[in-house]
Structures are given as structure tokens and as C-alpha cells.
Amino acid sequence: MAKTPLLVTIGCALLLGGGTASSQTNSSPANGGRSEDTACIRLIESYVAKTRGWDKNDYEILEEGSDLGGRGFSVRHASDNGPRPRGGGGKSFHLEVDRECRKVVTELGYQ
């Protein structure tokens, strides 16, 4: 079976009205239903609810690179999809989680 990049699968699901990226990531053929991906999404959803109070429909979770040896994810708020305010100031951010997706290692803001 050909591997489809996770980002492409998520983007297609969003375009087709499949809900938030977080809900699509869990059953994505790109990840083969790996339990660590489900664990990562649950960890990030919990973190976002605790630290931001955002509804799951207000953001999407996209896997991206990690510089710390774990796994990296972009948490993109829907309000950041339009033109950016002068000087940055968007709501989206990057999360680094450990390899097992048991804890958030660090949060980084985008500029």
C-alpha cells in the first residue's frame, strides 16, 4: 500500500468537510491507526483545552518536524487562516511532545 503523507490526508479530509484535523488523524490511513498517533492527538487536545480553553472545532493539529528528538505538532487556530496581523500575534503554536506522546515537552509560539 502506498503511503500518503499525514498532512495531505488531513488536508483532504478538511476540504471534504470531515471535521477537525484532530478527529481525522486518529483514523487516517497514513498512520495505519497507530496507537501512538491517537495518544499524541489526545495529549494535545487535553493540553489545548487546559491551557487555551479552545473548542476542538476551532483548531487543527498537524504533525511537523521536531528539533528535540521527540515529535512536533502545529496547533493551528482557525482565526490564523486569514491575513496575519502586523507584527505577528496569531494564536497558533508549535508543541513538542516526547516520543511516546505521554507529555508535552515545550510550547513554541510562531512569529
N, CA, C and O atoms as a GROMACS GRO file, in nm:
protein
  444
    1MET      N    1   0.084  -0.116   0.000
    1MET     CA    2   0.000   0.000   0.000
    1MET      C    3   0.089   0.124   0.000
    1MET      O    4   0.187   0.130   0.075
    2ALA      N    5   0.056   0.220  -0.084
    2ALA     CA    6   0.133   0.344  -0.091
    2ALA      C    7   0.109   0.428   0.034
    2ALA      O    8  -0.003   0.434   0.085
    3LYS      N    9   0.213   0.491   0.081
    3LYS     CA   10   0.200   0.576   0.198
    3LYS      C   11   0.163   0.717   0.154
    3LYS      O   12   0.226   0.773   0.063
    4THR      N   13   0.062   0.774   0.217
    4THR     CA   14   0.019   0.910   0.190
    4THR      C   15   0.067   0.996   0.305
    4THR      O   16   0.046   0.960   0.420
    5PRO      N   17   0.130   1.110   0.277
    5PRO     CA   18   0.173   1.198   0.386
    5PRO      C   19   0.056   1.237   0.475
    5PRO      O   20  -0.054   1.265   0.426
    6LEU      N   21   0.078   1.238   0.605
    6LEU     CA   22  -0.025   1.270   0.703
    6LEU      C   23  -0.088   1.405   0.674
    6LEU      O   24  -0.210   1.418   0.684
    7LEU      N   25  -0.009   1.505   0.640
    7LEU     CA   26  -0.060   1.638   0.615
    7LEU      C   27  -0.155   1.639   0.496
    7LEU      O   28  -0.258   1.707   0.501
    8VAL      N   29  -0.123   1.565   0.391
    8VAL     CA   30  -0.210   1.560   0.273
    8VAL      C   31  -0.342   1.494   0.309
    8VAL      O   32  -0.448   1.541   0.268
    9THR      N   33  -0.337   1.385   0.384
    9THR     CA   34  -0.458   1.315   0.424
    9THR      C   35  -0.546   1.406   0.509
    9THR      O   36  -0.668   1.409   0.490
   10ILE      N   37  -0.486   1.478   0.601
   10ILE     CA   38  -0.562   1.568   0.687
   10ILE      C   39  -0.623   1.680   0.604
   10ILE      O   40  -0.740   1.713   0.620
   11GLY      N   41  -0.544   1.739   0.515
   11GLY     CA   42  -0.594   1.847   0.432
   11GLY      C   43  -0.711   1.804   0.347
   11GLY      O   44  -0.810   1.877   0.334
   12CYS      N   45  -0.702   1.686   0.287
   12CYS     CA   46  -0.813   1.635   0.205
   12CYS      C   47  -0.937   1.613   0.290
   12CYS      O   48  -1.048   1.644   0.247
   13ALA      N   49  -0.920   1.559   0.409
   13ALA     CA   50  -1.033   1.536   0.497
   13ALA      C   51  -1.101   1.667   0.534
   13ALA      O   52  -1.224   1.674   0.542
   14LEU      N   53  -1.023   1.771   0.557
   14LEU     CA   54  -1.080   1.900   0.592
   14LEU      C   55  -1.155   1.961   0.474
   14LEU      O   56  -1.262   2.018   0.491
   15LEU      N   57  -1.098   1.948   0.354
   15LEU     CA   58  -1.164   2.001   0.235
   15LEU      C   59  -1.296   1.932   0.208
   15LEU      O   60  -1.388   1.992   0.154
   16LEU      N   61  -1.306   1.806   0.246
   16LEU     CA   62  -1.428   1.730   0.223
   16LEU      C   63  -1.527   1.743   0.338
   16LEU      O   64  -1.630   1.676   0.340
   17GLY      N   65  -1.495   1.830   0.434
   17GLY     CA   66  -1.587   1.854   0.546
   17GLY      C   67  -1.583   1.744   0.650
   17GLY      O   68  -1.684   1.715   0.714
   18GLY      N   69  -1.468   1.684   0.668
   18GLY     CA   70  -1.456   1.572   0.761
   18GLY      C   71  -1.437   1.613   0.905
   18GLY      O   72  -1.408   1.525   0.986
   19GLY      N   73  -1.450   1.737   0.942
   19GLY     CA   74  -1.433   1.780   1.080
   19GLY      C   75  -1.293   1.832   1.104
   19GLY      O   76  -1.223   1.872   1.010
   20THR      N   77  -1.253   1.833   1.229
   20THR     CA   78  -1.122   1.886   1.263
   20THR      C   79  -1.014   1.788   1.225
   20THR      O   80  -1.040   1.668   1.210
   21ALA      N   81  -0.895   1.838   1.210
   21ALA     CA   82  -0.783   1.751   1.177
   21ALA      C   83  -0.758   1.651   1.288
   21ALA      O   84  -0.717   1.538   1.263
   22SER      N   85  -0.783   1.693   1.411
   22SER     CA   86  -0.756   1.601   1.521
   22SER      C   87  -0.845   1.479   1.512
   22SER      O   88  -0.799   1.368   1.541
   23SER      N   89  -0.970   1.495   1.473
   23SER     CA   90  -1.056   1.378   1.463
   23SER      C   91  -1.019   1.293   1.342
   23SER      O   92  -1.038   1.172   1.346
   24GLN      N   93  -0.967   1.353   1.237
   24GLN     CA   94  -0.928   1.278   1.118
   24GLN      C   95  -0.797   1.206   1.136
   24GLN      O   96  -0.777   1.100   1.076
   25THR      N   97  -0.708   1.259   1.216
   25THR     CA   98  -0.576   1.199   1.231
   25THR      C   99  -0.585   1.060   1.291
   25THR      O  100  -0.509   0.971   1.252
   26ASN      N  101  -0.675   1.039   1.384
   26ASN     CA  102  -0.684   0.911   1.452
   26ASN      C  103  -0.712   0.795   1.358
   26ASN      O  104  -0.658   0.686   1.379
   27SER      N  105  -0.794   0.815   1.256
   27SER     CA  106  -0.831   0.706   1.168
   27SER      C  107  -0.766   0.717   1.031
   27SER      O  108  -0.804   0.646   0.938
   28SER      N  109  -0.669   0.802   1.019
   28SER     CA  110  -0.604   0.827   0.891
   28SER      C  111  -0.531   0.704   0.840
   28SER      O  112  -0.457   0.640   0.915
   29PRO      N  113  -0.551   0.668   0.712
   29PRO     CA  114  -0.477   0.557   0.657
   29PRO      C  115  -0.326   0.584   0.656
   29PRO      O  116  -0.247   0.490   0.654
   30ALA      N  117  -0.288   0.710   0.658
   30ALA     CA  118  -0.146   0.745   0.653
   30ALA      C  119  -0.072   0.696   0.777
   30ALA      O  120   0.047   0.663   0.770
   31ASN      N  121  -0.141   0.691   0.890
   31ASN     CA  122  -0.071   0.646   1.011
   31ASN      C  123  -0.104   0.502   1.045
   31ASN      O  124  -0.055   0.450   1.145
   32GLY      N  125  -0.185   0.438   0.963
   32GLY     CA  126  -0.215   0.297   0.987
   32GLY      C  127  -0.286   0.274   1.119
   32GLY      O  128  -0.287   0.162   1.170
   33GLY      N  129  -0.347   0.379   1.176
   33GLY     CA  130  -0.416   0.364   1.303
   33GLY      C  131  -0.324   0.339   1.420
   33GLY      O  132  -0.366   0.280   1.520
   34ARG      N  133  -0.198   0.383   1.412
   34ARG     CA  134  -0.103   0.360   1.519
   34ARG      C  135  -0.152   0.422   1.648
   34ARG      O  136  -0.199   0.536   1.649
   35SER      N  137  -0.142   0.347   1.757
   35SER     CA  138  -0.192   0.395   1.885
   35SER      C  139  -0.116   0.516   1.935
   35SER      O  140  -0.172   0.598   2.008
   36GLU      N  141   0.013   0.530   1.898
   36GLU     CA  142   0.088   0.646   1.944
   36GLU      C  143   0.035   0.775   1.882
   36GLU      O  144   0.042   0.881   1.945
   37ASP      N  145  -0.019   0.768   1.759
   37ASP     CA  146  -0.078   0.887   1.699
   37ASP      C  147  -0.205   0.926   1.773
   37ASP      O  148  -0.228   1.045   1.798
   38THR      N  149  -0.286   0.828   1.808
   38THR     CA  150  -0.406   0.855   1.886
   38THR      C  151  -0.367   0.915   2.021
   38THR      O  152  -0.431   1.008   2.069
   39ALA      N  153  -0.263   0.862   2.082
   39ALA     CA  154  -0.216   0.914   2.211
   39ALA      C  155  -0.168   1.057   2.197
   39ALA      O  156  -0.194   1.140   2.284
   40CYS      N  157  -0.098   1.087   2.087
   40CYS     CA  158  -0.049   1.223   2.064
   40CYS      C  159  -0.166   1.321   2.051
   40CYS      O  160  -0.166   1.428   2.113
   41ILE      N  161  -0.265   1.284   1.972
   41ILE     CA  162  -0.380   1.372   1.950
   41ILE      C  163  -0.454   1.396   2.081
   41ILE      O  164  -0.491   1.509   2.112
   42ARG      N  165  -0.475   1.291   2.157
   42ARG     CA  166  -0.545   1.306   2.286
   42ARG      C  167  -0.466   1.394   2.382
   42ARG      O  168  -0.523   1.479   2.450
   43LEU      N  169  -0.334   1.375   2.386
   43LEU     CA  170  -0.249   1.457   2.471
   43LEU      C  171  -0.260   1.604   2.431
   43LEU      O  172  -0.276   1.691   2.517
   44ILE      N  173  -0.251   1.631   2.302
   44ILE     CA  174  -0.256   1.770   2.253
   44ILE      C  175  -0.393   1.831   2.276
   44ILE      O  176  -0.402   1.946   2.318
   45GLU      N  177  -0.500   1.757   2.250
   45GLU     CA  178  -0.634   1.808   2.275
   45GLU      C  179  -0.653   1.843   2.422
   45GLU      O  180  -0.712   1.946   2.454
   46SER      N  181  -0.603   1.759   2.510
   46SER     CA  182  -0.611   1.786   2.654
   46SER      C  183  -0.532   1.911   2.691
   46SER      O  184  -0.578   1.995   2.768
   47TYR      N  185  -0.411   1.922   2.635
   47TYR     CA  186  -0.325   2.038   2.662
   47TYR      C  187  -0.392   2.167   2.615
   47TYR      O  188  -0.392   2.267   2.687
   48VAL      N  189  -0.448   2.166   2.495
   48VAL     CA  190  -0.512   2.285   2.439
   48VAL      C  191  -0.635   2.323   2.521
   48VAL      O  192  -0.658   2.441   2.547
   49ALA      N  193  -0.714   2.225   2.562
   49ALA     CA  194  -0.832   2.253   2.644
   49ALA      C  195  -0.791   2.315   2.778
   49ALA      O  196  -0.854   2.409   2.826
   50LYS      N  197  -0.684   2.261   2.837
   50LYS     CA  198  -0.638   2.309   2.968
   50LYS      C  199  -0.573   2.448   2.960
   50LYS      O  200  -0.599   2.534   3.044
   51THR      N  201  -0.489   2.469   2.858
   51THR     CA  202  -0.412   2.594   2.852
   51THR      C  203  -0.482   2.705   2.775
   51THR      O  204  -0.456   2.823   2.800
   52ARG      N  205  -0.572   2.670   2.681
   52ARG     CA  206  -0.637   2.771   2.598
   52ARG      C  207  -0.788   2.775   2.614
   52ARG      O  208  -0.850   2.880   2.596
   53GLY      N  209  -0.847   2.662   2.648
   53GLY     CA  210  -0.992   2.655   2.657
   53GLY      C  211  -1.060   2.655   2.520
   53GLY      O  212  -1.179   2.686   2.509
   54TRP      N  213  -0.986   2.620   2.416
   54TRP     CA  214  -1.042   2.620   2.280
   54TRP      C  215  -1.128   2.496   2.258
   54TRP      O  216  -1.099   2.388   2.308
   55ASP      N  217  -1.235   2.515   2.181
   55ASP     CA  218  -1.317   2.405   2.134
   55ASP      C  219  -1.241   2.329   2.026
   55ASP      O  220  -1.164   2.391   1.951
   56LYS      N  221  -1.259   2.200   2.016
   56LYS     CA  222  -1.188   2.119   1.916
   56LYS      C  223  -1.216   2.164   1.773
   56LYS      O  224  -1.134   2.141   1.684
   57ASN      N  225  -1.329   2.227   1.750
   57ASN     CA  226  -1.364   2.274   1.616
   57ASN      C  227  -1.295   2.405   1.579
   57ASN      O  228  -1.307   2.451   1.466
   58ASP      N  229  -1.223   2.466   1.674
   58ASP     CA  230  -1.158   2.595   1.650
   58ASP      C  231  -1.012   2.583   1.607
   58ASP      O  232  -0.948   2.684   1.580
   59TYR      N  233  -0.960   2.461   1.599
   59TYR     CA  234  -0.820   2.444   1.563
   59TYR      C  235  -0.799   2.309   1.496
   59TYR      O  236  -0.886   2.222   1.499
   60GLU      N  237  -0.683   2.294   1.435
   60GLU     CA  238  -0.642   2.167   1.377
   60GLU      C  239  -0.502   2.133   1.424
   60GLU      O  240  -0.422   2.221   1.457
   61ILE      N  241  -0.473   2.004   1.426
   61ILE     CA  242  -0.344   1.956   1.470
   61ILE      C  243  -0.275   1.892   1.350
   61ILE      O  244  -0.329   1.801   1.286
   62LEU      N  245  -0.156   1.941   1.319
   62LEU     CA  246  -0.079   1.889   1.206
   62LEU      C  247   0.059   1.848   1.254
   62LEU      O  248   0.126   1.925   1.324
   63GLU      N  249   0.102   1.728   1.218
   63GLU     CA  250   0.236   1.685   1.258
   63GLU      C  251   0.338   1.760   1.175
   63GLU      O  252   0.322   1.776   1.054
   64GLU      N  253   0.445   1.805   1.241
   64GLU     CA  254   0.556   1.871   1.173
   64GLU      C  255   0.685   1.830   1.240
   64GLU      O  256   0.682   1.754   1.337
   65GLY      N  257   0.795   1.878   1.193
   65GLY     CA  258   0.925   1.837   1.244
   65GLY      C  259   0.949   1.869   1.389
   65GLY      O  260   0.885   1.956   1.448
   66SER      N  261   1.044   1.795   1.446
   66SER     CA  262   1.085   1.816   1.584
   66SER      C  263   1.236   1.834   1.589
   66SER      O  264   1.310   1.760   1.524
   67ASP      N  265   1.281   1.932   1.665
   67ASP     CA  266   1.424   1.955   1.682
   67ASP      C  267   1.476   1.896   1.814
   67ASP      O  268   1.595   1.904   1.843
   68LEU      N  269   1.387   1.838   1.893
   68LEU     CA  270   1.426   1.793   2.026
   68LEU      C  271   1.426   1.641   2.042
   68LEU      O  272   1.438   1.591   2.153
   69GLY      N  273   1.413   1.568   1.932
   69GLY     CA  274   1.418   1.423   1.939
   69GLY      C  275   1.286   1.355   1.970
   69GLY      O  276   1.280   1.232   1.977
   70GLY      N  277   1.182   1.432   1.989
   70GLY     CA  278   1.050   1.374   2.013
   70GLY      C  279   0.965   1.386   1.887
   70GLY      O  280   1.009   1.350   1.778
   71ARG      N  281   0.845   1.437   1.904
   71ARG     CA  282   0.755   1.459   1.791
   71ARG      C  283   0.704   1.603   1.798
   71ARG      O  284   0.679   1.655   1.906
   72GLY      N  285   0.690   1.666   1.682
   72GLY     CA  286   0.646   1.805   1.676
   72GLY      C  287   0.510   1.816   1.609
   72GLY      O  288   0.480   1.744   1.514
   73PHE      N  289   0.428   1.908   1.660
   73PHE     CA  290   0.294   1.929   1.606
   73PHE      C  291   0.263   2.078   1.600
   73PHE      O  292   0.299   2.155   1.689
   74SER      N  293   0.195   2.117   1.493
   74SER     CA  294   0.143   2.252   1.480
   74SER      C  295  -0.001   2.251   1.528
   74SER      O  296  -0.080   2.166   1.485
   75VAL      N  297  -0.036   2.344   1.615
   75VAL     CA  298  -0.174   2.362   1.658
   75VAL      C  299  -0.219   2.492   1.594
   75VAL      O  300  -0.183   2.600   1.638
   76ARG      N  301  -0.300   2.479   1.487
   76ARG     CA  302  -0.340   2.594   1.404
   76ARG      C  303  -0.481   2.637   1.439
   76ARG      O  304  -0.577   2.564   1.416
   77HIS      N  305  -0.492   2.758   1.494
   77HIS     CA  306  -0.624   2.813   1.526
   77HIS      C  307  -0.689   2.864   1.398
   77HIS      O  308  -0.622   2.920   1.311
   78ALA      N  309  -0.818   2.844   1.386
   78ALA     CA  310  -0.892   2.884   1.265
   78ALA      C  311  -0.878   3.033   1.234
   78ALA      O  312  -0.880   3.072   1.118
   79SER      N  313  -0.863   3.116   1.336
   79SER     CA  314  -0.851   3.260   1.313
   79SER      C  315  -0.721   3.298   1.244
   79SER      O  316  -0.708   3.409   1.193
   80ASP      N  317  -0.624   3.207   1.241
   80ASP     CA  318  -0.496   3.234   1.176
   80ASP      C  319  -0.495   3.196   1.028
   80ASP      O  320  -0.391   3.208   0.962
   81ASN      N  321  -0.606   3.152   0.976
   81ASN     CA  322  -0.612   3.111   0.836
   81ASN      C  323  -0.625   3.228   0.740
   81ASN      O  324  -0.603   3.212   0.620
   82GLY      N  325  -0.660   3.346   0.788
   82GLY     CA  326  -0.672   3.464   0.705
   82GLY      C  327  -0.545   3.546   0.708
   82GLY      O  328  -0.438   3.496   0.743
   83PRO      N  329  -0.555   3.673   0.670
   83PRO     CA  330  -0.438   3.762   0.675
   83PRO      C  331  -0.385   3.774   0.818
   83PRO      O  332  -0.461   3.779   0.914
   84ARG      N  333  -0.253   3.777   0.829
   84ARG     CA  334  -0.191   3.787   0.961
   84ARG      C  335  -0.186   3.931   1.008
   84ARG      O  336  -0.165   4.023   0.929
   85PRO      N  337  -0.205   3.951   1.139
   85PRO     CA  338  -0.194   4.086   1.194
   85PRO      C  339  -0.051   4.136   1.184
   85PRO      O  340   0.043   4.057   1.182
   86ARG      N  341  -0.034   4.266   1.180
   86ARG     CA  342   0.101   4.324   1.177
   86ARG      C  343   0.178   4.281   1.299
   86ARG      O  344   0.126   4.281   1.411
   87GLY      N  345   0.303   4.245   1.277
   87GLY     CA  346   0.389   4.207   1.390
   87GLY      C  347   0.359   4.071   1.447
   87GLY      O  348   0.397   4.042   1.560
   88GLY      N  349   0.290   3.986   1.371
   88GLY     CA  350   0.259   3.851   1.421
   88GLY      C  351   0.137   3.854   1.510
   88GLY      O  352   0.038   3.920   1.478
   89GLY      N  353   0.143   3.785   1.621
   89GLY     CA  354   0.034   3.787   1.717
   89GLY      C  355  -0.076   3.687   1.690
   89GLY      O  356  -0.185   3.700   1.747
   90GLY      N  357  -0.052   3.587   1.604
   90GLY     CA  358  -0.153   3.485   1.581
   90GLY      C  359  -0.168   3.395   1.703
   90GLY      O  360  -0.087   3.401   1.796
   91LYS      N  361  -0.271   3.312   1.701
   91LYS     CA  362  -0.297   3.223   1.813
   91LYS      C  363  -0.229   3.086   1.799
   91LYS      O  364  -0.214   3.015   1.898
   92SER      N  365  -0.189   3.050   1.680
   92SER     CA  366  -0.133   2.917   1.656
   92SER      C  367   0.003   2.901   1.723
   92SER      O  368   0.073   2.999   1.750
   93PHE      N  369   0.040   2.776   1.750
   93PHE     CA  370   0.168   2.749   1.816
   93PHE      C  371   0.217   2.609   1.782
   93PHE      O  372   0.143   2.528   1.726
   94HIS      N  373   0.341   2.581   1.817
   94HIS     CA  374   0.404   2.452   1.795
   94HIS      C  375   0.422   2.382   1.930
   94HIS      O  376   0.461   2.444   2.029
   95LEU      N  377   0.392   2.252   1.932
   95LEU     CA  378   0.415   2.173   2.052
   95LEU      C  379   0.516   2.064   2.024
   95LEU      O  380   0.510   1.998   1.920
   96GLU      N  381   0.608   2.045   2.116
   96GLU     CA  382   0.699   1.932   2.114
   96GLU      C  383   0.651   1.836   2.222
   96GLU      O  384   0.630   1.874   2.337
   97VAL      N  385   0.634   1.709   2.183
   97VAL     CA  386   0.594   1.606   2.280
   97VAL      C  387   0.701   1.497   2.279
   97VAL      O  388   0.777   1.485   2.183
   98ASP      N  389   0.705   1.418   2.386
   98ASP     CA  390   0.802   1.309   2.389
   98ASP      C  391   0.762   1.202   2.286
   98ASP      O  392   0.650   1.203   2.236
   99ARG      N  393   0.854   1.111   2.256
   99ARG     CA  394   0.830   1.010   2.152
   99ARG      C  395   0.707   0.924   2.179
   99ARG      O  396   0.638   0.883   2.086
  100GLU      N  397   0.679   0.896   2.303
  100GLU     CA  398   0.567   0.811   2.341
  100GLU      C  399   0.436   0.889   2.353
  100GLU      O  400   0.331   0.830   2.378
  101CYS      N  401   0.443   1.020   2.336
  101CYS     CA  402   0.325   1.107   2.347
  101CYS      C  403   0.260   1.099   2.484
  101CYS      O  404   0.138   1.093   2.497
  102ARG      N  405   0.343   1.098   2.586
  102ARG     CA  406   0.293   1.095   2.723
  102ARG      C  407   0.293   1.232   2.788
  102ARG      O  408   0.219   1.257   2.884
  103LYS      N  409   0.380   1.324   2.736
  103LYS     CA  410   0.383   1.458   2.795
  103LYS      C  411   0.428   1.560   2.693
  103LYS      O  412   0.500   1.530   2.598
  104VAL      N  413   0.383   1.683   2.714
  104VAL     CA  414   0.427   1.796   2.633
  104VAL      C  415   0.562   1.840   2.687
  104VAL      O  416   0.576   1.865   2.807
  105VAL      N  417   0.660   1.850   2.599
  105VAL     CA  418   0.795   1.889   2.639
  105VAL      C  419   0.809   2.040   2.640
  105VAL      O  420   0.862   2.098   2.736
  106THR      N  421   0.761   2.105   2.534
  106THR     CA  422   0.768   2.251   2.526
  106THR      C  423   0.668   2.305   2.426
  106THR      O  424   0.621   2.234   2.337
  107GLU      N  425   0.636   2.430   2.443
  107GLU     CA  426   0.547   2.503   2.351
  107GLU      C  427   0.625   2.620   2.293
  107GLU      O  428   0.693   2.692   2.366
  108LEU      N  429   0.614   2.638   2.164
  108LEU     CA  430   0.681   2.749   2.096
  108LEU      C  431   0.578   2.829   2.017
  108LEU      O  432   0.495   2.772   1.947
  109GLY      N  433   0.585   2.960   2.028
  109GLY     CA  434   0.496   3.047   1.951
  109GLY      C  435   0.553   3.074   1.813
  109GLY      O  436   0.675   3.078   1.795
  110TYR      N  437   0.466   3.093   1.717
  110TYR     CA  438   0.511   3.132   1.583
  110TYR      C  439   0.528   3.282   1.576
  110TYR      O  440   0.461   3.355   1.649
  111GLN      N  441   0.618   3.329   1.489
  111GLN     CA  442   0.641   3.473   1.474
  111GLN      C  443   0.576   3.523   1.348
  111GLN      O  444   0.583   3.642   1.318
   0.00000   0.00000   0.00000
